[in-house]
Amino acid sequence: MRFFYEVLKVRAVVRGGALALALVMGLLVTGCASDKDDVLPPDEPAEKIYNEGLTLLRRQEPEKAAKRFEDVDKTHPYSEWARKSLLMTTYAYFEAGKYDEAIATGKRYIALYPGSQDAAYAQYLVASALYENIPDTSRDQRKTRQALDALEDVARKYPNTEYAATAKKKIEVARDQLAGKEMQIGRYYLEQRNYTGAINRFKVVVTQYQTTRQVEEALYRLTEAYMALGVVNEAQTAAAVLGYNFPDSSWYKDAYKLVQAGGVEPQENKASWISQAFKKMGLG
């Protein structure tokens, strides 16, 4: 057998930024056919089909490229060509914006070739495709949680890679999205004067999504809800923690005015769950 290698450099572009990824693709060319091929030769050589897929990618026709890469898997299953083509199918579908298809083919690659040197990239593509499927906060957030889990897997399994660095940035966005959903529901309960229900939602933000941009408003809304219930000491604590950690926040200014209108000042009760939650995070 004779072996020939070529290098294909592709760029994976994701919403919110670009990540240059170099994929070193070892393309196996055999000088002789297998016994199976002697019995039933394919209509087209795998190399030819694969290269047509690459050409379509370079022409910025990723969906057509994906279909061509799929042809390799159909006509030359279980070959090295099929493995490389499956990864490129995932990439091509991702570039085409066909995220469900990219997720399906990427998961198939991971299942078939978990020990491959390209498994990290396949997992990154799956996570990125899930990330692109994140809905707005008015809709159910199950897809957001799926994206978050997949991104955290990439960051945990491949901590020293470019994939992990980019995944961590997306993780923060996904967490902010989940926190935003809790805030949306909490504000609704507040409007309905269901103060206990509202507090429970804002509590989730403060305890689980404390590093997101939603936490400042959550502390203000806790101040508002506790004042409405007459639980003044908790309202004072929420305002005090907000002021300590975000002194320049407009939410703190509003919280300060709110407790002052009730005849008190922001004052932290260190035994409060709010104070304890921030201490666990090293804040406050």
C-alpha positions in Angstrom: 0.0 0.0 0.0 1.0 3.6 -0.6 0.0 6.5 1.6 -0.5 10.1 0.6 -1.2 13.0 3.0 -2.6 16.4 2.5 -3.5 19.2 4.9 -6.9 20.9 4.8 -7.3 24.1 6.8 -10.9 25.2 7.5 -12.3 28.0 9.6 -15.3 27.3 11.9 -17.2 30.6 12.2 -19.7 30.9 15.1 -22.1 33.7 16.0 -20.4 36.3 18.2 -16.9 35.6 17.1 -14.6 33.5 14.9 -12.3 30.6 15.7 -9.6 29.6 13.3 -9.2 25.8 13.5 -6.6 23.8 11.6 -7.6 20.3 10.9 -4.8 18.0 9.8 -6.6 15.4 7.7 -4.6 12.3 6.8 -6.1 11.0 3.6 -5.4 7.4 3.0 -5.1 6.3 -0.6 -4.6 2.6 -1.3 -2.7 1.3 -4.2 -4.6 -1.9 -4.2 -8.3 -2.8 -3.7 -9.6 -4.9 -0.8 -11.1 -8.4 -1.4 -14.5 -6.8 -0.9 -13.8 -4.1 -3.5 -12.7 -6.9 -5.9 -16.2 -8.5 -5.6 -18.2 -5.3 -5.6 -16.2 -2.2 -6.8 -17.8 1.2 -6.0 -19.0 3.4 -8.9 -16.6 6.2 -7.9 -13.4 6.2 -5.9 -13.6 7.6 -2.4 -10.9 10.1 -3.1 -12.7 11.6 -6.0 -16.0 12.0 -4.0 -14.2 13.5 -1.0 -12.3 16.0 -3.1 -15.5 17.1 -4.7 -16.8 17.8 -1.3 -13.8 19.9 -0.5 -14.2 21.8 -3.8 -17.8 22.6 -2.9 -16.7 23.9 0.5 -14.2 26.2 -1.1 -17.0 27.5 -3.4 -19.0 28.2 -0.2 -21.6 25.6 -1.0 -21.5 23.8 2.4 -24.9 22.0 2.1 -24.0 20.5 -1.3 -20.6 19.6 0.2 -22.2 17.8 3.1 -24.3 15.7 0.7 -21.1 14.8 -1.2 -19.3 13.8 2.0 -22.3 11.6 2.9 -21.8 9.8 -0.4 -18.4 8.7 0.7 -19.9 7.0 3.8 -22.6 5.3 1.7 -20.2 3.9 -0.9 -17.1 3.2 1.2 -18.4 2.5 4.7 -16.0 1.6 7.5 -13.1 3.0 5.6 -10.7 5.8 6.7 -12.3 7.9 4.0 -15.7 7.4 5.6 -14.4 8.5 9.0 -12.9 11.7 7.6 -16.0 12.4 5.5 -18.3 12.0 8.6 -16.3 14.7 10.4 -16.4 17.0 7.3 -20.1 16.3 6.9 -20.6 17.7 10.4 -18.5 20.7 9.7 -20.3 21.4 6.4 -23.7 21.1 7.9 -22.6 23.5 10.7 -21.4 26.0 8.1 -24.7 25.7 6.2 -26.7 26.5 9.3 -28.2 23.0 9.4 -27.6 22.7 13.1 -29.8 19.6 13.7 -28.0 17.7 11.0 -24.7 18.8 12.3 -25.6 17.6 15.8 -26.8 14.2 14.5 -23.7 13.6 12.4 -21.3 14.9 15.0 -22.8 12.6 17.7 -22.5 9.7 15.3 -18.8 10.5 14.7 -18.2 10.6 18.5 -20.0 7.3 19.0 -18.1 5.5 16.2 -14.7 7.1 16.8 -14.4 8.2 20.5 -10.6 7.7 20.5 -10.0 9.7 17.3 -7.7 12.7 17.5 -10.5 14.6 15.9 -13.1 13.6 18.5 -12.5 16.9 20.4 -13.4 18.9 17.3 -16.5 16.8 16.6 -17.6 17.4 20.2 -16.9 21.1 19.8 -19.0 21.3 16.6 -21.9 19.5 18.3 -21.8 21.9 21.3 -21.6 24.9 18.9 -24.5 23.7 16.9 -26.6 23.2 20.1 -25.5 26.7 21.1 -26.7 28.2 17.8 -30.1 26.6 18.6 -30.5 28.5 21.9 -34.0 30.1 21.9 -34.9 33.5 23.3 -36.0 33.7 26.9 -39.7 33.7 26.0 -39.5 30.1 25.0 -38.7 26.8 26.9 -35.0 26.6 27.7 -34.3 22.9 27.4 -32.1 23.5 24.4 -30.1 26.1 26.3 -29.5 23.5 29.0 -28.4 20.9 26.4 -26.0 23.4 24.9 -24.6 24.3 28.3 -24.0 20.7 29.2 -22.3 20.0 25.9 -20.1 23.1 26.1 -19.1 22.2 29.7 -18.2 18.7 28.4 -15.8 20.3 25.9 -14.2 22.6 28.5 -13.8 19.7 31.0 -12.5 17.0 28.6 -10.2 19.2 26.6 -9.1 22.0 29.0 -5.9 23.0 27.2 -7.4 23.4 23.7 -8.7 26.3 21.6 -12.1 24.5 21.8 -12.2 24.8 25.6 -11.3 28.5 25.5 -14.1 29.3 23.1 -16.5 27.0 24.8 -16.0 28.8 28.1 -17.1 32.1 26.5 -20.3 30.4 25.1 -20.9 28.9 28.5 -21.2 32.4 30.1 -23.7 33.4 27.4 -25.8 30.2 27.9 -25.8 30.7 31.7 -26.9 34.3 31.2 -29.7 33.1 29.0 -30.9 30.7 31.7 -30.7 33.4 34.3 -32.6 35.7 32.0 -35.5 33.2 31.9 -35.6 33.0 35.7 -35.7 36.8 35.8 -38.5 36.9 33.2 -40.7 34.6 35.3 -39.8 36.3 38.5 -40.8 39.7 37.2 -44.1 38.2 36.1 -44.8 36.9 39.6 -43.8 40.3 41.0 -46.4 42.0 38.8 -49.0 39.5 39.9 -48.0 40.2 43.6 -47.0 36.6 44.0 -44.0 37.7 46.0 -43.0 34.3 47.3 -43.0 32.9 43.8 -40.9 35.9 42.6 -38.4 35.5 45.4 -37.9 31.8 44.6 -37.0 32.7 41.0 -34.7 35.5 41.9 -33.1 33.2 44.5 -32.1 30.8 41.7 -30.3 33.7 39.9 -28.4 34.7 43.0 -27.4 31.2 44.0 -26.9 29.5 40.6 -26.1 32.3 38.2 -24.2 34.8 40.3 -21.6 35.6 37.7 -24.1 36.6 35.1 -25.2 40.1 34.3 -28.7 39.3 35.7 -27.6 39.2 39.3 -27.7 43.0 39.9 -31.4 43.2 39.0 -32.1 40.0 40.9 -30.8 41.6 44.1 -32.9 44.7 43.5 -36.0 42.6 42.8 -35.4 40.7 46.0 -35.2 44.0 47.8 -38.5 45.0 46.2 -40.3 41.7 47.0 -39.1 41.5 50.6 -40.2 45.1 51.2 -43.6 44.3 49.8 -43.9 41.3 52.2 -42.7 43.4 55.1 -39.6 41.2 55.6 -37.4 44.3 56.0 -34.2 42.7 57.3 -33.9 40.6 54.1 -34.7 43.6 52.0 -31.9 45.5 53.8 -29.5 42.6 53.2 -30.3 42.4 49.5 -29.7 46.1 49.1 -26.5 46.0 51.2 -25.0 43.1 49.2 -26.0 44.8 46.0 -24.2 48.0 47.1 -21.1 46.2 48.3 -20.6 44.2 45.2 -21.9 46.6 42.6 -21.6 50.1 44.2 -21.9 51.9 40.8 -25.0 50.0 39.7 -28.1 51.9 38.9 -30.0 48.9 40.5 -28.2 49.7 43.8 -29.4 53.4 43.6 -33.0 52.2 43.1 -32.6 49.6 46.0 -31.2 52.3 48.3 -34.1 54.6 47.6 -36.6 51.8 48.1 -35.4 50.8 51.6 -35.0 54.5 52.6 -38.6 55.0 51.6 -39.4 52.3 54.1 -37.6 54.2 56.9 -34.4 52.0 57.0 -31.0 51.8 55.4 -29.2 49.0 53.6 -27.7 46.7 56.2 -26.3 43.2 55.8 -27.5 40.4 58.0 -24.6 37.9 57.7 -26.9 35.0 58.7 -29.2 35.7 55.7 -29.1 33.2 52.8 -28.3 36.2 50.5 -25.1 37.0 52.4 -24.2 33.3 52.6 -24.7 32.8 48.9 -22.3 35.6 48.0 -19.7 34.4 50.6 -19.6 31.0 48.9 -18.7 32.7 45.6 -16.0 34.8 47.3 -18.1 38.0 46.8 -19.1 40.3 49.5 
